[in-house]
Amino acid sequence: MTPSLALALPLALTLAASAPVTPPAPAEAGRAAAARTLEDPRALARKVQAFYERTRDLEARFRQTYVYAGFGRRQTSSGTLRVKKPGMMRWDYEKPAPKTVAVKGSRLVQYEPEENQAYVDEAFDSSAMSAAVTFLLGKGDLLREFDVSLDGAGALLLRPKEADPRVESIALTVAADGQVTATRVVDGAGNANEIRFEDVRRNVGLPDAAFEVKLPRDVRRIAAPKAQ
């Protein structure tokens, strides 16, 4: 996987999806944390799972920040996310440069129009995606794949039950109805990928065609990276 592809698939492939979430005022944060400490993290995980099992499709604005631990550098991006059952997901980046990453069944496409280049995988194994992202599609099982707890801010903290260098921990900020409003994924190297969802619309009847990416005839195809 190319570095740009890994960054472009913040949840699906690196298990991570935006500026950092703005913390609430101290008094508000204290009340929220106190309320969360009364919640059972397993019950909260089930609430998240149930919310997305009832979601046929959704679209939202997103803001993403990827922080490179070894370089002290961060990259901020924003755009639109669309998700639809079964197995369709599309990220349309607007800033800092236009880019589309779409999964539709077994087809994965990353298209960068300014570079006129694309990576296409016609045999993408979506079953390899973790519950860290498949919960958006109403799949997976958070409690089966992760040990769950609450962090100091009341977010649902997930740690993989089986060691995975791509994921050290995942923090999900969860609304009262079970909707995830922000995520933060830290990998084994300490890199952090944060995303905030805004203007979320559920069950709007997105057509399957919204997940198809039409590539120009002269687009330059990027080969898949060779296994090491």
C-alpha positions in Angstrom: 0.0 0.0 0.0 1.4 3.4 -0.9 1.7 6.0 1.9 -1.0 8.2 0.4 -3.4 5.2 0.2 -2.8 4.4 3.8 -3.6 8.0 4.8 -6.6 8.2 2.5 -8.2 5.2 4.1 -8.2 6.4 7.7 -10.6 3.8 9.0 -10.9 1.1 6.4 -7.3 0.0 5.9 -5.2 1.6 8.6 -8.1 1.3 11.1 -7.9 4.8 11.9 -10.6 8.3 9.5 -10.1 16.7 10.7 -8.9 18.7 13.1 -8.6 17.4 16.7 -11.9 17.5 18.5 -12.3 20.8 20.4 -12.5 20.1 24.1 -15.6 21.3 25.9 -15.4 24.0 28.6 -14.0 22.6 31.9 -17.3 22.5 33.8 -19.0 20.8 30.8 -16.2 18.3 30.4 -16.4 17.5 34.1 -20.1 16.8 33.9 -19.7 14.7 30.8 -16.9 12.7 32.3 -18.8 12.1 35.5 -21.8 10.9 33.5 -19.7 8.6 31.5 -18.1 7.0 34.6 -21.6 5.7 35.5 -21.9 4.0 32.1 -20.9 0.4 31.5 -18.4 0.4 28.6 -19.8 -2.9 27.3 -23.3 -1.4 27.2 -21.9 1.7 25.4 -20.3 -0.6 22.8 -23.6 -2.4 22.3 -25.3 1.0 21.9 -22.9 2.0 19.1 -23.3 -1.4 17.4 -27.1 -1.1 17.6 -27.1 2.4 16.2 -25.3 1.4 13.0 -27.2 -1.9 12.6 -30.3 0.4 12.3 -28.5 2.6 9.8 -29.0 1.7 6.1 -26.8 4.5 4.8 -25.3 7.8 5.9 -23.4 10.8 4.7 -21.4 13.3 6.7 -18.8 16.0 6.5 -15.5 14.9 8.1 -12.4 16.7 9.3 -9.3 14.6 9.8 -5.9 15.1 11.4 -3.0 12.7 11.0 -0.2 13.2 13.5 3.2 11.7 12.6 4.8 10.8 16.0 8.4 10.5 14.7 8.4 13.8 12.8 6.3 16.1 15.0 4.2 16.9 11.9 0.5 16.8 11.3 -1.6 16.8 8.1 -5.2 18.1 8.2 -7.8 17.1 5.6 -11.5 17.5 5.1 -14.3 16.3 2.9 -17.4 14.1 2.7 -18.0 10.5 3.8 -20.7 8.3 2.4 -21.6 4.8 3.6 -24.2 2.3 2.5 -25.0 -1.3 3.2 -23.9 -3.8 2.1 -20.2 -3.0 1.9 -20.1 0.5 0.3 -18.0 3.4 1.6 -16.7 6.5 -0.1 -14.4 9.3 1.1 -14.2 12.4 -1.1 -11.4 14.6 0.1 -11.6 18.3 -0.8 -8.6 19.7 1.2 -5.7 19.9 1.0 -6.1 18.3 -2.4 -9.0 16.6 -4.2 -9.0 12.8 -3.8 -11.5 10.0 -3.8 -11.3 6.6 -2.1 -14.2 4.3 -2.6 -15.0 0.7 -1.7 -17.9 -1.0 -3.4 -18.0 -4.7 -2.8 -14.7 -6.2 -3.9 -13.6 -3.1 -5.8 -11.4 -0.4 -4.2 -10.5 2.7 -6.0 -8.3 5.6 -5.0 -8.3 8.5 -7.5 -6.2 11.6 -7.4 -7.4 14.0 -10.2 -4.7 16.6 -9.9 -2.1 13.9 -10.4 -4.3 12.0 -12.9 -3.4 8.8 -11.2 -5.4 5.9 -9.6 -4.9 2.8 -7.7 -7.5 0.1 -8.4 -8.0 -3.3 -6.6 -10.6 -5.4 -8.1 -10.3 -8.1 -5.5 -10.3 -6.1 -2.3 -11.0 -8.3 0.7 -13.4 -6.1 2.8 -13.8 -8.9 5.3 -10.2 -8.1 6.5 -11.4 -4.8 7.8 -11.7 -4.6 11.5 -14.9 -3.9 13.5 -13.2 -0.5 14.1 -14.7 0.4 10.7 -17.2 -2.3 9.9 -19.5 -1.1 12.7 -20.4 1.8 10.3 -21.9 -0.8 8.0 -23.6 -2.6 10.9 -21.1 -5.5 10.7 -18.4 -6.8 13.0 -18.5 -7.1 16.8 -16.7 -4.5 18.9 -16.9 -6.7 22.0 -15.5 -9.7 20.3 -12.6 -7.9 18.7 -11.7 -5.4 21.5 -11.3 -5.0 25.2 -13.4 -2.0 26.1 -13.2 0.7 28.8 -13.8 4.4 29.2 -11.0 7.0 29.0 -10.8 10.1 31.2 -13.0 12.1 28.9 -15.8 9.4 28.8 -14.9 8.2 25.3 -15.3 4.5 24.5 -11.7 3.1 24.5 -11.0 0.0 22.4 -7.9 -2.1 22.5 -7.4 -5.1 20.2 -7.6 -8.4 21.9 -5.1 -9.7 19.4 -1.9 -7.6 18.9 -2.0 -5.5 15.7 0.8 -3.0 14.9 -1.7 -0.9 13.0 -3.8 -0.3 16.2 -2.7 0.4 19.7 -6.0 1.9 20.8 -9.2 3.5 19.4 -11.2 6.1 21.2 -14.8 6.7 20.1 -16.7 9.8 21.2 -20.3 8.6 21.4 -23.5 10.6 21.5 -26.4 9.7 23.7 -28.1 7.8 20.9 -25.1 5.7 20.1 -23.8 7.7 17.1 -20.0 8.1 16.9 -19.2 11.8 16.5 -15.4 11.5 16.6 -12.7 8.8 16.6 -9.0 8.7 17.5 -6.8 5.8 16.5 -3.2 5.4 17.7 -1.0 2.8 16.0 2.0 0.9 17.4 4.4 3.6 16.3 2.5 6.3 18.2 1.0 8.0 15.1 -2.5 9.3 15.7 -5.4 9.6 13.3 -8.3 11.7 14.4 -11.6 12.4 12.7 -14.7 14.4 13.6 -18.0 13.8 11.8 -20.3 16.8 11.2 -23.7 17.3 9.5 -24.5 13.6 9.7 -27.6 12.4 7.7 -28.9 8.9 8.1 -31.1 6.7 5.9 -31.3 9.2 3.1 -31.6 6.6 0.3 -28.1 6.9 -1.3 -28.0 5.2 -4.7 -25.4 2.5 -5.4 -24.2 4.7 -8.2 -22.9 7.2 -5.7 -20.1 4.8 -4.9 -18.9 4.3 -8.4 -15.8 6.1 -9.5 -15.4 6.9 -13.2 -11.8 7.2 -14.2 -10.5 9.1 -17.2 -9.3 7.0 -20.1 -5.8 8.4 -19.8 -5.5 8.0 -16.0 -2.1 6.6 -14.8 -2.6 3.4 -13.0 -0.5 2.8 -9.8 0.6 -0.7 -9.2 0.0 -2.4 -5.9 3.0 -2.5 -3.6 5.1 -5.6 -3.6 5.0 -7.8 -0.5 8.2 -7.6 1.5 
